[in-house]
Amino acid sequence: MAFKKIRVLIVDDSLLFRQTLAQDLSKDFGIEVIGMAEDPYAAVKIINQLHPDVITLDVEMPKMSGIEFLRRVLPQYPLPVVVVSSVAENVFNALDAGAVDFVTKPSADRGGRQAFISELVGKIKIASTAKVRQPNRPAMSGTGAASAAPRPAAAPAVSSVDLDSSKIIAIGASTGGTDALYEVLTRLPANIPGIIIVQHMPSGFTKLFAQRLDSNCKFNVKEAADGDVIRPGLAIVAAGDHHLRLKKNGSGYSISSREGERVSGHCPSVDAMFTSVAENADCSKVVGVILTGMGRDGADGMLKMRQAGAYTIGQDEASCVVYGMPKVAYEIGAVQTQLPLLNIPGDIVKHVTK
């Protein structure tokens, strides 16, 4: 059977960037650049004519922004889109509008460009296997009071919980995780036990991501800082390029947030966080959750948590954008219960109220 290359459409208003990107992507045996478009209108024509498998998309373009393109075009052409942008606000708006993933634009030096191409190639290949999500909720509100939306009501299965500083919820996610985390966290009550989160994301993006969640959740959400104390009503998101690890702190817990070598291919790493929970927490009071994402980061650490007595949940295949990390965790016996995304908040609360 003939090998099928991934057919890619590049959408960017810069002719030089389009040409350079096409040249670099075409060096990968698994990718074929079938077209280039300078704006969304030209992109739609190419989509109709050539039917790409994946689109790379700039956000700031003439005639129509990349965000508007996603909102208008995705409902008609459900294609996986990888956004190429270095502006965090644009990236999150694009993810809200249905993009699968993002890559930051490269720095001027050759090493930066090579790293960018390597990352983009990987994310194009992941995107080609992803389920395209049709946006079914408003975009996450921003950080200012003027833009803050009313905090959403919890799902019927979720109720208030008793305060208990010894209970911990640990959540790991990757591709598709920004949306999955929104759906889970906004359905949890204000006095939920302390939550620690690893979402694969580079430095410069995690702070804004935490702020946007904070504006939409019933509890506080912040980017991790070394020494943060875990407490009910607070979720801590691992900082980009920093591992988040749990530490015992007297009768409670705090976190370590430090740079380090990649673990399971990532920094921050879900495995690093889950392993620290298994080693330092009373796991009979821990709930671990692994959400959508490619690869196996988190599977080994979750198995250690389950073996230490934690209750573990994996997102099911049907609701995942990419059923990779939860699949591996399930196959090695790390996942105790596998659930659709929107059933996870109620199950978390059921187990932290025991």
QUIVENRA-V556415 format. One record per backbone hydrogen bond with DSSP energy under -0.5 kcal/mol. NH is the residue of the N-H (numbers start at 0). CO is the residue of the C=O. Records with the same first field share a line. If there is no record, write none. Layout:
NH->CO ; CO
This chain:
4->2
5->29
6->4
7->5 ; 31
8->53
9->34
10->8 ; 55
11->9 ; 36
14->12
17->13
18->14
19->15
20->16
21->17
22->18
23->19
24->20
25->21
26->23
27->24
30->27
31->5
33->7 ; 31
34->7
36->9
42->38
43->39
44->40
45->41
46->42
47->43
48->44
49->45
50->45 ; 46
52->6
53->6
54->79
55->8
56->81
57->10
60->58
63->61
65->58
68->64
69->65
70->66
71->67
72->68
73->68 ; 69
75->72
76->72
78->76
79->52
81->54
82->80 ; 100
83->56
84->82 ; 102
87->85
90->86
91->87
92->88
93->89
94->90
95->91
96->92
97->94
98->93
99->80
100->80
102->82
112->108
113->109
114->110
115->111
116->112
117->113
118->114
119->115
120->116
121->117
122->118
123->119
124->120
125->121
126->122
127->123
128->125
129->126
130->320
132->130
134->132
146->143
147->143
151->215
157->154
166->163
167->284
168->193
169->286
170->195
171->288
172->197
173->291
175->99
176->173
179->175
180->176
181->177
182->178
183->179
184->180
185->181
186->183
187->184
191->188
193->166
194->233
195->168
196->235
197->170
199->172
204->201
205->201
208->204
209->205
210->206
211->207
212->208
213->209
214->210
215->211 ; 212
216->212
219->232
221->234
223->236
226->254
227->224
229->252
232->191
233->230
234->219
235->194
236->221 ; 234
237->196
240->266
241->238
242->257
244->242 ; 255
246->253
248->251
251->248
253->246
254->227
255->244
257->242
262->265
265->262
272->268
273->269
274->270
275->271
276->272
277->273
278->274
279->275
280->276
282->280
284->281
285->282
286->167
287->310
288->169
289->312
290->171
292->321
298->295
299->295
301->297
302->298
303->299
304->300
305->301
306->302
307->303
308->305
309->304
310->285
311->309
312->287
313->336
314->289
315->338
318->315
319->315 ; 316
323->292 ; 321
324->292
327->323
328->324
329->325
330->326
331->327
332->329
333->328
334->328
335->311 ; 333
336->311
338->313
342->339
343->339 ; 340
344->340
346->342
347->343
348->344
349->345
350->346
351->347
352->348
